Amino acid sequence: MAKLVVCNIMSLDGFYADENGNPLVLEMDEAFDAYNLERLRAAEALLLGADSYRMFMGFWPAQASNPEASTVNQEFGGIYGRIGVNVISDSLTADEVAPYAEQTTVIGRDEAEARVKELKQQLSGDLVTFGSHIMWNALLRAGLVDELHLIAGPAALGTGTPVFTGPTGRLALAGTRRLAGSDNVLLRYEARTA
């Protein structure tokens, strides 16, 4: 059975993006990329919201053959170009999915919880989410998220898009580590359903 593992970056004061919704104001350095590559290597499939799907699929697959990209980003791009991607969305169009139709499954919001339960039963490797904070917050409240991997960056934004959109239920700290050569710190939590 798969675990649903959510990976996200946040500021020290709990924001995932600035007031304009831009997460790139946070320090996404080489150590951040290397950690996310670890998670991607462990993934059997991805679970994304529509906005994250558009952003990631519009960027990552092309990095596989980009001679200017780091080796980490080239590998990241190669995996993104072939891994199964499940997208929870009522707005994603067929044209947006077309370049990656063979590897993309679109799941309507009304069936999200049931389909995520099915995916967790069917898969043996991790089901990983990057970004997609609205989607994973709903799944966390529904008791479907198994682990949160939050990377706290060395900044306080003061305002912006909060990481959490409501009560989280019980979270148990499972580990911490400073990412090598970085001021980012990984906070790993297990979500408790009881």
N, C-alpha and C positions, 0 to 999 in steps of 0.2 A: 504494500500500500504506500502510495506517495505522501509526502508531506508538502503542504503549501507553505513555501518560504517567501516572505516579503522582504525585499531589499530596498532601502530608501536612504537618502541623505537628509540631514536636517541641521539647522543652526542650533547653537547652544540654548536658545530660548524657544525651541520647539517649532520652528517654521521650516516648511519644505520648499518654499519658493518666496520670492519677494511679493510686494503688493500688486505687481503686474502679472503674477503667475509664472515668473521666470526662475527655474531652479538653478540656472547657470551662474547665479551670483554666489553660490556656495562653492567651496574648494573641491573640485573634482579633478584631483591630481593623478599622477601615475599610480600611486598606491591605491587610490579609489578604483581606478580602472582594473588593476591587477586583482583586487578583491572581488569585484563583480565578475571578472573572468573565472575565478574559482567557482563562484556560484553558478555561472552559466555552464561550466564543464560538468557540474553535478546535476544539471537539469536534464530531465527527459523531455520536458515541454515548458513553454512559457504561458503565462496567463496575464493579459494586459487589458487596460481600458482603451477606448478608441483614440484618445489624444496621444497617449504614450505609443500606441501602435503606429500612428501616423508619423510621429517624430522619430521613433527608433528605426522603423522599416524604411523611412526616407533617408536615413543616414548610414546605419550600420552595415547592411549587406555590401555596399560599394567600397567599404574600407578593406574588405578582403583582398582586393587587387590594387589598392592605393599604395604606390611606392613611397609616398610621403608619410603614411601612417606608421605608428610604432608597431612592433611585432605583436604586442598585446592587442592593440586595436585591430590589426589584420586578422588575428585569430578570432577575436570577438565578432568581427564582420563575417568571417567564414561560417561560424556557428549560427549566427542570425540568418544567414542565407539558406540554411537547411533545416533548422529545428522546427518542430511543430509549434504553432502559435495559436492560442485560443484567445479570442477577443470578446469581451463582454461589451456589447454595444447595440443600440437601436438606431444609430445614426451612420454607421460606416457603410459606404456605398460599394457596389460591385466593382466600380472602376478603381477605387482605392485599394481593394484587395487583389485585383487582377494580376499584378506582377508576382504575387506570392500566393495565388489561389490554391496551389497544390499543398502548401504547408499551413494554410490559415483556415481556422474554423471560427465562424462568427456565432456567438451565443447571445440571444436576446436577454435583456435585463430581467424579464419576468421568469426566465428559466435558469438564471445564473446559479442560484444555490443548489438546485437539483443537479445541474450539469457539473458543477465543481465537485460535488460529492461523488458523482460517477467517475470523473477524471481521477480523483484521488484513489478510488477503488481499482481502476484499470491500470494505472501507471505504477512502476516500481521505483523509478528515479524521482528526484524532486520536481515539483511543479513550482516554478519560480516566477515571481512578479517583481518587476522593476518599475519605479514611478507609480502611476495608476492609483494615486492615493484615495480618490473617491471610491473606486471599486473595492480596493482591499479593506478600507475601513468598514464598508457594508459587510464584507465577508468575515471580518474580525468580529463584528457584533453578532453575526450568525453562528459563531463558533467554528468556522471553517479554516481559519489561519492557524497553522501549527507553530511557526517561528517568525519572529520579527528580527531582521538584521538592520539596525539603524546605525548609520555612520554619522556621528556628530562632528561637524566641522568647526573650525576656530573662528566663528563669527556669531554675533548677535544681531539679528535683523531688526528687531523692535516691532515690526509689523510684517504682514504677508499672509501666505496660505499656511494654516497650521497643519502639522503632520497628522494629528488626530482630529476627526470631525465629530466625535462624540465619545461616550464612555467606552473604555476598552475592555472592561472585564478584568480579570486577574492576569497579570503578566509576571512571570518568574525570571529573574536574571539568570541566564545560563552561561554567560561569559563576557569578558571584555578584553580588548587588546588595542594597543596603539598600532596603527598601520605603519609598517616599516618606512622610514624616511619621510614621514608625513606628520602633520598636526591633527589629522583626522583620527577619531577613536571609534572602534566598532563596539556597539552595545548589542548583545544578542539575547533576546528574550524568548521564552516559550510561552505560548498562550495557553491558559488553563480554561477548560470549559466548565469546571465546577467551582 
